[in-house]
Amino acid sequence: MTVKLHVRNPVPPAGLSTSPALLKEPSVRAGYLSGMSIPRLALAFGVAEYVMQDYLAERRCGWSAAAHRGIHEDGRRTVVFTKASRETGGYDIRPISVPRITMHVKALEARV
């Protein structure tokens, strides 16, 4: 059995930075949530892959959770994210989609 150890190369390819100072959180967040891979994000922002991996590791849980929080609306429907308790004591966040009609809009406004 061969075991491969992942070793970071402290010297990035020419022209890539090893500092996260170049990374602008709103832009990185938008790219990550749209499905861009870590290598593509790193290349787009001019940083080494391991810099992007570390940057995302610190932030991605919060970004993913924020996308499933609160109330989201469009012209056709309203989606409310609610906590559904489990028997084990944990919970899931589940979307409840309702048509965007006056009755639902008034009920949601009264809730806030």
C-alpha positions as a Markdown table, in Angstrom:
| # | Residue | x | y | z |
|---|---|---|---|---|
| 1 | Met | 0.0 | 0.0 | 0.0 |
| 2 | Thr | 1.4 | 3.4 | -1.0 |
| 3 | Val | 0.5 | 6.4 | 1.1 |
| 4 | Lys | 0.8 | 9.8 | -0.6 |
| 5 | Leu | 1.4 | 12.7 | 1.7 |
| 6 | His | 0.2 | 16.1 | 0.5 |
| 7 | Val | 3.1 | 18.6 | 0.8 |
| 8 | Arg | 2.5 | 22.3 | 0.1 |
| 9 | Asn | 4.9 | 23.9 | -2.2 |
| 10 | Pro | 5.8 | 27.2 | -0.5 |
| 11 | Val | 7.0 | 28.6 | -3.8 |
| 12 | Pro | 4.0 | 29.2 | -6.1 |
| 13 | Pro | 4.3 | 29.3 | -9.9 |
| 14 | Ala | 5.7 | 32.5 | -11.3 |
| 15 | Gly | 3.4 | 35.5 | -11.0 |
| 16 | Leu | 1.1 | 34.0 | -8.3 |
| 17 | Ser | 0.9 | 35.6 | -4.8 |
| 18 | Thr | 1.1 | 33.7 | -1.5 |
| 19 | Ser | -0.8 | 36.5 | 0.3 |
| 20 | Pro | -4.6 | 36.6 | 0.7 |
| 21 | Ala | -4.4 | 40.4 | 0.5 |
| 22 | Leu | -5.4 | 40.3 | -3.2 |
| 23 | Leu | -8.6 | 38.4 | -2.4 |
| 24 | Lys | -11.8 | 40.5 | -2.2 |
| 25 | Glu | -14.4 | 38.6 | -0.2 |
| 26 | Pro | -17.5 | 39.5 | -2.2 |
| 27 | Ser | -15.9 | 38.5 | -5.5 |
| 28 | Val | -14.5 | 35.3 | -4.1 |
| 29 | Arg | -17.8 | 34.4 | -2.4 |
| 30 | Ala | -19.7 | 35.0 | -5.7 |
| 31 | Gly | -17.3 | 32.8 | -7.6 |
| 32 | Tyr | -17.4 | 30.0 | -5.0 |
| 33 | Leu | -21.2 | 30.0 | -4.7 |
| 34 | Ser | -21.5 | 29.9 | -8.5 |
| 35 | Gly | -19.6 | 26.7 | -8.5 |
| 36 | Met | -16.1 | 27.7 | -9.6 |
| 37 | Ser | -13.3 | 25.3 | -8.5 |
| 38 | Ile | -10.5 | 26.2 | -6.2 |
| 39 | Pro | -7.9 | 26.1 | -9.0 |
| 40 | Arg | -10.0 | 28.3 | -11.2 |
| 41 | Leu | -10.6 | 30.8 | -8.4 |
| 42 | Ala | -6.9 | 30.8 | -7.5 |
| 43 | Leu | -6.0 | 31.5 | -11.1 |
| 44 | Ala | -8.6 | 34.2 | -11.4 |
| 45 | Phe | -7.4 | 36.1 | -8.4 |
| 46 | Gly | -3.7 | 35.5 | -9.0 |
| 47 | Val | -2.9 | 33.5 | -5.8 |
| 48 | Ala | -1.5 | 30.0 | -5.2 |
| 49 | Glu | -4.0 | 27.2 | -4.8 |
| 50 | Tyr | -3.1 | 26.6 | -1.2 |
| 51 | Val | -3.8 | 30.3 | -0.4 |
| 52 | Met | -7.3 | 30.0 | -1.9 |
| 53 | Gln | -7.9 | 26.7 | -0.1 |
| 54 | Asp | -7.1 | 28.2 | 3.3 |
| 55 | Tyr | -9.2 | 31.3 | 2.5 |
| 56 | Leu | -12.2 | 29.3 | 1.5 |
| 57 | Ala | -11.8 | 26.8 | 4.4 |
| 58 | Glu | -12.2 | 29.7 | 6.9 |
| 59 | Arg | -15.3 | 31.2 | 5.2 |
| 60 | Arg | -17.3 | 28.7 | 3.1 |
| 61 | Cys | -19.5 | 27.3 | 5.9 |
| 62 | Gly | -20.8 | 30.7 | 6.7 |
| 63 | Trp | -21.4 | 31.5 | 3.0 |
| 64 | Ser | -23.3 | 28.3 | 2.4 |
| 65 | Ala | -25.4 | 28.9 | 5.6 |
| 66 | Ala | -26.2 | 32.5 | 4.6 |
| 67 | Ala | -27.6 | 31.4 | 1.3 |
| 68 | His | -30.2 | 29.3 | 3.2 |
| 69 | Arg | -31.4 | 31.9 | 5.7 |
| 70 | Gly | -34.3 | 34.2 | 5.9 |
| 71 | Ile | -36.8 | 34.9 | 3.2 |
| 72 | His | -36.1 | 35.0 | -0.6 |
| 73 | Glu | -38.6 | 36.4 | -3.0 |
| 74 | Asp | -39.0 | 36.6 | -6.8 |
| 75 | Gly | -41.9 | 37.6 | -9.0 |
| 76 | Arg | -43.6 | 34.2 | -8.7 |
| 77 | Arg | -43.0 | 32.9 | -5.2 |
| 78 | Thr | -41.7 | 33.4 | -1.7 |
| 79 | Val | -39.3 | 30.9 | -0.1 |
| 80 | Val | -39.1 | 30.9 | 3.7 |
| 81 | Phe | -36.2 | 28.9 | 5.2 |
| 82 | Thr | -37.3 | 27.3 | 8.5 |
| 83 | Lys | -35.6 | 25.0 | 11.1 |
| 84 | Ala | -37.2 | 21.5 | 11.3 |
| 85 | Ser | -36.2 | 19.7 | 14.5 |
| 86 | Arg | -35.0 | 16.1 | 14.5 |
| 87 | Glu | -35.6 | 13.5 | 17.1 |
| 88 | Thr | -31.9 | 13.5 | 17.9 |
| 89 | Gly | -31.9 | 17.1 | 19.0 |
| 90 | Gly | -30.4 | 18.5 | 15.8 |
| 91 | Tyr | -32.2 | 20.4 | 13.1 |
| 92 | Asp | -32.4 | 20.7 | 9.3 |
| 93 | Ile | -33.0 | 23.9 | 7.4 |
| 94 | Arg | -35.9 | 23.4 | 5.0 |
| 95 | Pro | -37.3 | 25.6 | 2.3 |
| 96 | Ile | -41.0 | 26.3 | 2.3 |
| 97 | Ser | -42.2 | 27.7 | -1.0 |
| 98 | Val | -45.5 | 29.6 | -1.2 |
| 99 | Pro | -47.0 | 31.4 | -4.2 |
| 100 | Arg | -46.5 | 35.2 | -4.1 |
| 101 | Ile | -50.1 | 36.3 | -3.4 |
| 102 | Thr | -51.3 | 39.2 | -1.2 |
| 103 | Met | -52.3 | 36.9 | 1.7 |
| 104 | His | -48.9 | 35.4 | 2.0 |
| 105 | Val | -47.1 | 38.7 | 1.6 |
| 106 | Lys | -49.2 | 40.3 | 4.4 |
| 107 | Ala | -48.6 | 37.3 | 6.7 |
| 108 | Leu | -44.8 | 37.5 | 6.1 |
| 109 | Glu | -44.8 | 41.3 | 6.7 |
| 110 | Ala | -46.7 | 40.8 | 10.0 |
| 111 | Arg | -44.1 | 38.2 | 11.0 |
| 112 | Val | -41.1 | 40.5 | 10.6 |
